[in-house]
Amino acid sequence: MYVKAQMFLGVSVIAAIAFVGCIFELTSGEPEWGMKVTIAILGISLPLTIATFLHAVKLAKASINE
């Protein structure tokens, strides 16, 4: 179970980095991949970050209680 939690936490970190990168791209002017793609990544990465982080915490707590 603990390995699954680490994998979910890794996905959460990557999605959070993508979210921050999109913010920087949008505020710097013209995004490198275009406005639509950058906004799409931004819209997907925030809920993915939150969901995977919460799931990782849930799995880690469950593995501690075993």
N, C-alpha and C positions, 0 to 999 in steps of 0.2 A: 504494500500500500504506500509506503513512504517514497518509493521510486516514482510512482504515479504522481504523487504530490509534487515532487521535484520537476517532473516533466510539465505539469500544468503551470507551475510557477515560472518555468523557463518560457513557455508560450506567453504568459502574462507579461513578462519583462520585454520580450520582443515586440509584442503589440503596443506596450507603453512607449517604447522607443519609436515605433512607427508613428504613434499619435503625436509625440513631441516633434518629430521630424516634419510631419505635415503642417503643424502649427508654424514652424519656422519657414517652411516653403511658402505658405500662404501669406505670411507677414513680410516676406522679403520681396514681394512683387509678383513676378510671373513664375509659377511653379514649373519645375523641369519636366514633369510628366503631363502637364496640362492641369487646368482647373478641375475638370470633372473627375479625373482619376484621383487627384489628391484629395478632393472632398469625399470621394467614395472610400478611400483608405481611412480617412479621418473618421467617417461615420461607422466603419466596421471595427476599427481598432479600439475605440473607447469601450463599447459594450463587451468586446472580446477580452479586453484587459480586466475589466471588473468581474466578469463571469468566471474566467479561468483562475483569477486570484482567489475568489471566494471558494471555488471548488478545491483549490490546492490547500487552503486553510482547513476546509472540512475534512479532506483526506488525511492531512497531517494530524489533526485532532483525533480522528478515528484510529490511526495507527499508534498513537500514544496510549490510548485507552485499551488496546488489545493486550 
